[in-house]
Amino acid sequence: MIESEKISLRCWKPDDIPLLAAIRNDIKIQSQLLSRPRGSTDEQVIHWLKKQTTQNGCILLIIALRDNDQAIGYIQVANIDSTDRRGELGITLHSTYQGKGYGSIAIKLMSEFVRKTWNFNKLMLKVRTDNEYAIKSYKKCGFISVGTFHKHTFLDGQWLDIDLMELIFSNENSS
């Protein structure tokens, strides 16, 4: 478990399934995640969680409130490349918990975890250029925009531009 004063990052448990199903079934959230909502039953969410948490190259942790352990979202690092020491960050919070600073805290905790534990050189992410709140949060955590993929993803009946962002760690032992 990884903790701050307000939240913890922990493994998933069965009590988290209803919230995760609500996130995976929320069309607006899924669109912001560059995903196409398919509708997920509890069983499908469990299958997805097991797949994400047992495959090599992926770390998925639940974001939970520290005072009552209530799940509020999840954060993951996927496509981990252990040779080049990098991975792709993804995060989502249930809409009730967005805009309260929890996402930035979770990003900082996960960034520090992969830097120290996995000796990462950098984290990367993709974000819709119109997702201003997410971009602001990523910049607050030290990410910088390194380019834009124009008309890269077709969602909601339109072509979307996608920003590529990265956070490069300044490891002293970066050999």
N, C-alpha and C positions, 0 to 999 in steps of 0.2 A: 504494500500500500504506500502511496505517495501522498503526503498531506501538506496543506497550508492551514492558515487560521480558519478559512471559510469552507474549503472543499477538500475532498480526497479523491484520488484516482485509484480505483480498485478493480478487481475482477468482477465479472457479472455474476448475478445470482437470480434464481427464479422470480423473486419479488420485483425485479427490474423489467420483466417482460412486458407488462401493460404499457409502461411509459415508452419503451423502445418501439413497441408496435404502433403506438400513437405517432411517434416521430416518423416511422417508416411509412405510415399511411397519410401523413400530412403533405398534401400536394405542394403547398407553398414552400415548405422546408425542403422537400426533395428537389424541387426546381432550383433552389439556392445551392444545393449540393451537387448540381449538374447531373442529377439522377432522374430517371423516369419512374414515377410512382407506379407500382404494380399492384398494390394492395398486399398486405402481409398478415397472415394469421399468426397466432402465438407460436404455433408449431414451426412455421417458416422463419420466424424471428429466432427461435432456438437453434434451428439448423444453421442459419446465417452466423449466429454468434459462435457456435461450435466450429464452423469452418474458419472464421476469422481468427479465432483464438488458438487454433491448433496448427494452422499452416505456417510453414517457415516464411519469413519475410513480412510478418505483420504483428504489430502490438496493438491490441484494442483494450481500452480501459474505460470503465464507467466513471462519469463525473458525478459525485454524490455530495450532498450537503454534509458538512462535518458534524453539525449538531444532532442530526437525526438519521443520517445515512440514507436519506431519500435520493434516489437516482434522479438526475436532472438532464442527462445527456450522455454523450460518449466522445472519446477522442481516440484517434488511431494514427499509427505510423505504418504505412503500407509500402509495398515494393522496396523493402529494405535491401540495400546492396552493401554487403559486409566488406567487400573489397574496397569500394570507393567511399564507404562509411557515410551513407546518406539514405534518406527515405522520404516518402511523401506524407505530409501531415493532412489530416482531415478531422474536423470537429463539428459537432452539432449539439445544440441545446434545445430542449422543449421550449416552445414559444413563451410560456409562462416565465421562464428564467433568463430570457435574452435581455440584453441591455443593462445588466446588473453587475457587470465586471467579472462574472464567473468564467467566461470564455477566455479572457486574457490571462487569468490566473492559471487555468488548466493548460493553456499553451505554454506558459512560462515553466510550469512544473514538468510537462512532458519534454520540453526542449532541454531542460537541465538534466532530466533522467537519461535521455538518449546520448547527450554529450558526455556525461560522466560514466554511465554504465556501459554503453556500447561504443564509446569513443567516436561518436559521429563527427564528421567534418561539416555537414550541413543538413538542413531540412528544406524541402521544397513544398510548394502547394500551388494549386490552381484555384482561381476564384473569378466569379462573374464580375466584369468591370462595373456593373450597376449595383453590386452588393457593397455599398459604401460603408455600412456598419462593420462588416467583416474586414474590409480592407483597412479601416481605421484601427481595428483591434490588432490585426497582424502587424501593422506598422508600429503600434505601441509596444509590441513584443520584439521588435528589432528586424522584422522582415522588410525586404526592399523589393520593389518591382523590377524585374529584369527583362520584361518584354510582354507583348500582347499578341495573342493569337486572334486574328480578325476573322469574324464569321466562322468560328471554330466549332460551335455546338448548336444543334437545332433543337430548341425546346420551346414549348408554349407557342408554337406556330411562328417562331422567328429565329433568325440566326443571331447568336450571341458572341460577343467578344469576351475572351478569357485572358486574365492577367496571370502570368507566371511570376511567383514570388519566391524568394529564398532567404534563409537565415544562415549565414556562414559563421561557424564557431571559431574562435581564436584559441585553439588548443596549443598548449606549449609542446606537447609530445605528439605532433601531427605527422610523424613519419610513417 
